[in-house]
Amino acid sequence: MKEDFKCVKFTIVNLITFARVIGSIVLPIVYFVKGIESLAFFVIILFLTDMVDGKLSRLWKVESFFGGFMDSISDKLFSFVMLAIISYEYPYMLIVLFLEFIIFVINTLAFSENKNVQSSKMGKVKTAILDVCVSVLFIYSARSIYEGYLSVSFNNILISTQYPISYILTGIIIGMEILTISDYSKNRFKQTTYESMKGRELKSFKEIWFMLIDRDFYINNKDKRIKKFLYKN
């Protein structure tokens, strides 16, 4: 009974994470059909899922590599979609989108080389700043939702500061992206080139699935290179 309940908790947490994947796919449709104002509700929900899934997994003690992978994929997809959409409003944000892609490539190469690809402190700070800055840009762009509740003078201030603020925020994000790229590149080249897994036989699907969903395995190995565990000795 206890194991069944744990399975239910595991499923709920990962469904919340997966909802962010589905939501990220739906966002461009909402944007092009209804406009940026209609994104507000969906964006808030997706941000909440990002806050809730990790906290619930730790509270319910159902952390796993599978959940971590799902969270990373959903976060990266959400980030790319959000940046792509905001780039329609502020074209210079395409620079940020390009830099995010470079970070993705660096991490992918590190994983292919059997190196640790965990987020660094710099990467986490960059992500937090990126989320805040993009949120502010969305608030500016969706001004029609709330401008009727503001005074004329305050609305004029928002209109006059929209693009200067957007330039400042974009500059901050670009700076953080460059610092993160430098940090990840340095960490990647600093790590030892580990034994190639090429030619090694993969473990069975059942063995790999158990490792991916087992909390004890995750707790004991979360700071290690997971790729090596996928192959037989």
C-alpha positions in Angstrom: 0.0 0.0 0.0 2.8 2.4 0.9 4.6 1.6 -2.3 1.4 2.2 -4.3 1.0 5.6 -2.6 4.6 6.5 -3.4 4.0 5.5 -7.1 1.0 7.9 -7.2 3.1 10.7 -5.8 5.9 10.0 -8.3 3.3 10.1 -11.1 1.7 13.4 -9.9 5.0 15.2 -9.7 6.1 14.1 -13.1 2.7 14.9 -14.7 3.1 18.4 -13.4 6.5 18.6 -15.0 5.2 17.1 -18.3 2.3 19.7 -18.2 5.1 22.3 -18.7 6.2 20.5 -21.9 2.6 20.5 -23.3 2.1 24.1 -22.2 5.3 25.2 -23.9 4.0 23.6 -27.2 0.6 25.4 -26.8 2.1 28.8 -26.1 3.0 29.8 -29.7 -0.5 28.8 -30.8 -2.1 31.0 -28.2 0.2 33.9 -29.1 -0.5 33.8 -32.8 -4.2 33.2 -32.5 -5.1 35.4 -29.4 -2.1 37.7 -29.0 0.5 38.3 -26.2 -2.2 39.4 -23.7 -3.8 36.0 -23.7 -0.5 34.4 -22.7 -0.5 35.9 -19.2 -2.6 33.2 -17.6 -0.7 30.3 -19.3 2.7 31.7 -18.5 1.8 32.1 -14.8 0.5 28.5 -14.7 3.7 27.2 -16.3 5.9 29.2 -13.9 4.0 27.7 -11.0 4.5 24.2 -12.3 8.3 24.9 -12.3 8.1 26.0 -8.7 5.8 23.2 -7.5 7.3 20.0 -9.1 10.7 20.3 -7.5 9.4 21.2 -4.1 6.8 18.4 -4.2 9.4 15.8 -5.2 11.5 16.7 -2.2 8.6 16.9 0.2 7.2 13.6 -1.0 10.7 12.0 -1.3 10.2 10.9 -4.9 13.3 12.6 -6.5 14.8 10.7 -9.4 17.0 11.1 -12.4 13.9 10.7 -14.6 12.3 13.7 -12.9 15.5 15.6 -13.2 15.7 14.9 -16.9 12.1 15.8 -17.4 12.5 19.0 -15.5 15.6 20.0 -17.5 13.9 19.2 -20.9 10.7 21.1 -19.9 12.7 24.1 -18.6 14.8 24.3 -21.7 11.8 24.0 -24.0 9.8 26.6 -22.0 12.8 28.9 -22.1 13.3 28.6 -25.9 9.6 29.1 -26.6 9.3 32.1 -24.2 12.4 33.7 -25.8 11.1 33.0 -29.4 7.8 34.7 -28.6 9.3 37.7 -26.8 11.7 38.1 -29.8 8.6 38.9 -31.9 8.0 41.9 -29.6 11.7 42.8 -29.1 13.8 41.4 -32.1 17.1 42.0 -30.3 16.2 39.3 -27.9 17.1 36.9 -30.7 20.7 37.4 -29.5 19.6 35.9 -26.1 17.9 33.0 -27.9 21.1 32.3 -29.8 23.2 32.4 -26.7 20.8 30.0 -24.9 21.2 27.6 -27.8 25.0 27.8 -27.4 24.7 26.8 -23.7 22.5 23.9 -24.8 25.1 22.8 -27.3 27.9 23.0 -24.7 25.9 20.9 -22.2 25.0 18.4 -24.9 28.7 18.0 -25.9 29.7 17.6 -22.2 27.1 14.8 -21.8 28.3 13.1 -25.0 31.8 13.1 -23.5 30.5 11.5 -20.3 31.1 14.6 -18.3 29.0 16.1 -15.5 26.4 18.5 -16.9 24.8 19.8 -13.7 23.9 23.5 -13.6 26.6 25.6 -12.0 25.8 28.5 -9.5 26.4 30.9 -12.4 23.9 29.0 -14.5 21.2 29.1 -11.8 21.7 32.8 -11.3 21.5 33.4 -15.0 18.3 31.5 -15.2 16.7 33.4 -12.3 17.7 36.8 -13.9 16.5 35.6 -17.3 13.1 34.6 -15.9 12.7 38.0 -14.1 13.7 40.1 -17.1 11.5 38.2 -19.6 8.6 38.4 -17.2 9.1 42.2 -17.0 9.2 42.4 -20.8 5.9 40.4 -21.0 4.3 42.7 -18.5 5.2 45.7 -20.6 4.0 44.0 -23.8 0.7 43.0 -22.3 0.0 46.5 -21.0 -3.5 46.6 -22.5 -4.7 44.1 -19.8 -4.1 46.5 -16.9 -3.6 50.0 -18.3 -7.3 50.8 -17.7 -6.7 50.5 -14.0 -3.7 52.9 -14.0 -3.6 56.7 -14.2 -2.9 58.5 -17.4 0.4 59.8 -16.1 1.6 56.3 -15.0 0.6 54.8 -18.4 2.6 57.5 -20.1 5.6 56.6 -18.0 5.2 52.9 -19.0 5.0 53.8 -22.7 8.0 56.1 -22.6 10.2 53.7 -20.6 9.2 50.4 -22.4 12.0 50.3 -25.0 14.8 51.9 -22.8 14.0 49.4 -20.1 13.9 46.6 -22.7 17.4 47.6 -23.9 18.8 47.6 -20.4 17.2 44.2 -19.5 18.4 42.6 -22.7 21.9 43.9 -22.0 21.8 42.4 -18.5 20.6 39.1 -19.9 23.3 39.0 -22.6 26.0 39.7 -20.1 24.8 36.9 -17.9 24.5 34.5 -20.9 28.1 35.3 -21.9 29.4 34.7 -18.3 27.5 31.4 -18.2 28.9 30.3 -21.5 32.4 31.1 -20.3 31.7 29.2 -17.0 30.3 26.1 -18.7 33.0 26.0 -21.3 35.7 26.3 -18.6 34.1 23.5 -16.5 33.8 21.3 -19.6 37.4 21.6 -20.6 38.6 21.4 -17.0 37.0 18.0 -16.4 38.9 14.9 -17.3 38.1 13.2 -20.6 36.5 10.1 -19.3 36.4 6.7 -20.9 34.3 6.6 -24.1 31.2 4.5 -23.9 31.4 3.7 -27.6 31.1 0.0 -28.2 29.9 -0.7 -24.7 26.7 -2.7 -24.3 23.7 -0.9 -22.8 22.0 -2.4 -19.8 18.5 -3.7 -20.3 15.5 -1.3 -20.4 14.3 -2.6 -17.1 17.6 -2.0 -15.4 17.9 1.5 -16.8 14.3 2.4 -15.9 14.8 1.2 -12.3 17.9 3.5 -12.0 16.0 6.4 -13.5 13.0 6.2 -11.1 14.7 4.9 -7.9 15.1 7.6 -5.3 17.9 5.8 -3.4 19.9 5.5 -6.6 19.4 9.2 -7.3 20.4 10.3 -3.8 23.6 8.2 -3.9 24.6 9.2 -7.4 23.1 12.6 -8.2 26.5 14.2 -8.3 28.1 11.5 -10.5 28.2 11.1 -14.3 25.0 9.2 -14.9 25.9 8.1 -18.4 28.4 5.5 -17.2 25.6 3.7 -15.3 23.7 3.1 -18.5 26.3 0.6 -19.7 27.4 -2.9 -18.6 30.8 -3.2 -17.1 
